Amino acid sequence: MRFSCKVFIPKNTSIPNDYRRYLLSLIKEAIKNSGSDGEDFYNRFYSGKNTKPFTFSAYFPLKKEGEENKLDGDYFSFFFSTNDYEFLMRVYNGLVEIKKRNDFDLFGTQITDIKNFFLFPEKNFTKNETIFKTLSPFLVRSLEDGDKYIYPEGFKIQTKDPEKDVSHWPYWEKSQNFIQAFETSLTALVQKELPDYKGKIKVEKIDCVVVPVLHGSGNEEHEYKMTFPGLKGQIKIKAEPEVLKLFYDIGIGARRSEGFGMLEVVG
């Protein structure tokens, strides 16, 4: 289940590279304002390391001005996806409430409007394999060290600074066993969400590039930023239809609820 909307902010707003953490703060605020029990619902999921069954992405029309990316227009498109109907309605209703209040700051400026909500029709999966494309890059954790994020050996690193020494990015790790680790992460996700599923999950093909993704976390007092090896492109996955739909609904890889791993079907 997914919906989209247009979020209006002033033209020429500077969009930071770690924009996902700002959008996550918008989602959290929406959940808190989703009803009289919004705070309780928020605390239930964010009081510990609970898995959040959603992912999101955004499209910003940008123009370059010096070292900054500026919004080329007065809105960006926001996409939210989940397999949990209550989460969908919480975020939807909360965004409507934020629109009414007209007092939420995003990227250092104020949201002026949220409109053009569109609830996507349910996606039906009938075949045992699907080609997905990434709407947001996905991350795969190392099987040996959960603090590391791996990328396939020999894959192109897409960066405007080709001389960048990736050893300066401490969370990166090149892997000869990337597909195995990727399939293991997909299996773990399915076992958690669909515990009765006994079938196999196979990554048939991966046609991606590696993109350095700056991601922020923490609050203003304890803020830190990390650069991760995100994978962007197309993936062919073989599994039962219910599993393919799960990947479509909640994304793949690590940090899905922080704006990574959202997928679209291309074939």
Buried (B, 14 or more C-beta within 10 A) or exposed (E): BBBBBBBBBEEBBBBBBBBBBBBBBBBBBBBBBBBEEBEEBBEEBBEEEEEBBBBBBBEBEBEEEEEBBBBBBBBBBBBBBBBBEEBBBBBBBBBBBBBEEEEBEBBEEBBEEBEEBEEEEEBEBEEBBBBBBBBBBBBBBBBEEEEBBBBBEEBEBBEEEEEEEBEEBEBBBBBEBBBEBBBBBBBEBBEEBBEEBEBEBBBEEBEBBBBBBBBBBEEEEEEEEBBBBBBBBBBBBBBBBBBBBBBBBBBBBBBBBBBBBBBBBEE
